[in-house]
Amino acid sequence: MISLFMTFSGSTGERRVRPDEVASVAELVGSIPDMTEALLFTPLEQSVDHPYKADGTGPAFALQLRFPDLFACEAAMDRGGVLASLATGAGLSGLTGLDVAHQVMLTRPFPVDVAEHPAGTTTPCSYLVHYPGPAEDMNAWNLHYLKHHPSIMRTFPNVRQIEIYTRIDWVDRLPSRRVEHMQRNKLVFDSPQALAHALGSDVIKHMRADFVKFPPFAGGNKHFPMLTRVVAARS
């Protein structure tokens, strides 16, 4: 499975996209041919405690679009399509003028104990993490990370999804800025409070113990909790 990430960031970190504009984006991306699912990410309405609050508020808006293969994803990134329009704001004041970046990556899902959200869940929360890189040896980095880190992530209380994204080569004609982070990952929880509870548990100590064993890399990492809206493709 292929994931396209698009992030919309302001210089001050204070820009917010209105709910009606988020709904407009949901309508637009739902029409993209061969897109199987879209995830729309917006900043939390109220801050919660987590170990990396110093990383800031994150982007004003972000997208993760799933495609069955690379060719379907590349076709969606041609000139004149929905994504090319979104990359320049799509006529929405909340998106216009933001710094827009995009990256296509391979999706690597990992098991969790219970994937379903409880009935009545209204504000699922994703913890978006990226490592700009580079690593001294990408193969050694990926071998270690994929073998050790997801099994620790699985022990977070009530984690509903674990995905890790690794680099691939792709072509596109989008007007937005291409980025090539060496890795991204995402954890999904039932709410911002559930995320804060999980990241306040002792599991974070095991994550940090593994972190110090990572093969050498530069660039640090960034962690952003984001409210998450799921948009199914329109058949």
N, C-alpha and C positions, 0 to 999 in steps of 0.2 A: 504494500500500500504506500502511496505517495502523499505527502503533506506539503501544501504551499502555505507559508507563513507570510503575512503582511502586517507590518506595524506602522502606526500613525502616531508620531511623537511631536510634542510642542517644545519650544525652547525653555519654557518656564515650568513645565510639568503641571500647570493649572488648567489646561484646556479640558473641557468635557464635551462629549457628544450627547445630544439630547435623545431621549427615548424614541421620539418619532423618527429621528434620523437613523437610529439603530434599526428600527423597524423597516425603514426604506432600504438599508443595506441588506437586511435579511431577505427582502423581496427580490432584490437584484441578484444576490448570489444563489438564491434558490433556483434561478432560471439557467444557470451555467450548464451547458451540456456535459454529461458524464460525471459531474460532481456528485459524490455520494453523500456527503455530509459537510455542513459548515458549522464552525464554532466561532461565535462572536464574543470577544472579551472586552469588558469595560472595567475601569478602576472601581475599587470598593467604595461604597457610599460612606462608610465609616472605617477608619483604620483599625486593624487588629494587631495584636502582638505576634511577631514571628521573629526568628533569629536574625533576619537580614533586612530589617527595616531601613538600615543605612543605605540600601541600594536605591531608595527613592520610591516614587509612586508608580513608575513604569510608564508605558505608553498611554496616550489618551484613548486609544482604540487599537484592537488587533484582531486579525482573522486567522483561522486555520481551516483550510479547505482540503478535504480528502478526495483523492482520485484513485481509480483502480490501477492505473499505470502511469508511467511518465509521459507517454504520448498524449493521453487525454489531458493531462495537466499542461503540457506545452501548448496544445491547441487552444486552451482557455486563455493563454497569455499572449495571444496574437494582438495586433493592432485592431482597434475598433470594437473590442469586446467589452464585457462588463468589467473585467479586472483592469483593463487599460483606463476605463473611465474612473473607476474607484481610485486608481493611483494618482489622479489629479483632482480628487474630491467629489466627483460625480454630481457636481452642482449643489452639494450639501455644505452649508456654511461651517458646520462643526468639523468637517474633514479638510476643507480648503485651506491651503497654506501650511499644513503640517508636513514634517519630514516623513516621507513614506519609503520604507525599505521592504524588500522581499527576499525570500530564500525558499528553494525547493529541497526537500529532504526525504530520505527513506524513513518510514515509520516502523518502529520495532516495539510491538506491544508485549507486555509482561503480565502474568496472572496476578489477580488479587483474590482475597478470600470471598468477598461479597461485592459484586460489581453494581448491583442495582441500588439506586437511591431509594430511601424510604418513601412511602406514600406521603404526599403533601410537601415534598421538597420543592422550594420555590427559588432558592438562590444558590445553586451549585457554584462552587468556587474552585478555580484551577490555579495551581502554583506553577507559573511558567519560569523556567530556568534556562539560561544559555551560557555557554562557554565560548567566548570569541576565539580563543586560541592564539597562537598555534601550540600544538604539542611537539616535543622533540621527535617522537616516534608515534604517528597516529595509530598504527596497528597495535602497538603495545598499549596505548591509551585505551583504545576500544576494547581490546581483549580484557583488560583489567576491569574497566567500568561495567561492561555488560555482564561479566561473570559475577561481580561482587555487589554492586550498588543496588540493583533492582530487588534482590532478595532481602536487603535491609529495608528498602522502601516499603516492601510488602507488609512489614510488621508495624507500620504506622497505624494507629487506631482508625478504623473505618475509612481507609483509603479505597476509593472506588475505581480508579484507573491509574495505570502506570504506563507511560509511553516514553521511549527514548528515540531521538531522531539523529541520524548520522548523515554525513555529506554525500552528495552525488553531483555529477555534472549535468547541467540542463541548459536549454536555450530559451530565450523569451524576447519579446519586443515591448515590454512594459516600460513606461517612462519613469517609473520609480527606481530607487537605488538598490542595486544588488548587494547583498551581504553574504559572506561565507563563514558563518560561525562554525567552529569545528564540531559543536554538538548542542542540542537542545534536549530538554526533558520536561515532562508535565505530570503532575500528580493532581487528581481530582478528588474533592471532598464534598460533603452535602451542603456546606455553608461556610462562610468566612470563620465563624466560631469553631466549627469542626476542624478546619485547617489549623487554627491557632492552637486548639487543644492537642492535635496530633504533633505539631512542631514543638510544643512545650513538653512533650513526653521524653522519656529516657532514650527513645529511638534515635533522637538527634545526636546523642553521644556516640552511638555506633556509626552513624553517618560520618561524623567528624573523624572518628578513628580510622575509617576507611579512606577518608579524604587525604590524610597525611601519607597514605601509601600509594597515592596516584602516581603514575609515571610522570616525569617532568613536563610541565606545560606553562605557558605564559598567558596573560590576558585576564586572569581571574574568572569570576562568574557573577551573574546577576540573577536575582530572584524577585518575582513580582506576583502577588496574589491578585487574581482578576475574577470578577463575576462572569459567569459563562452562560451563554444562550445557545442552544442547539437548534440548527435549522436543517431539516431534512430536504433532500433534493425533491423537486417536483417531477413526477414521472410524466 
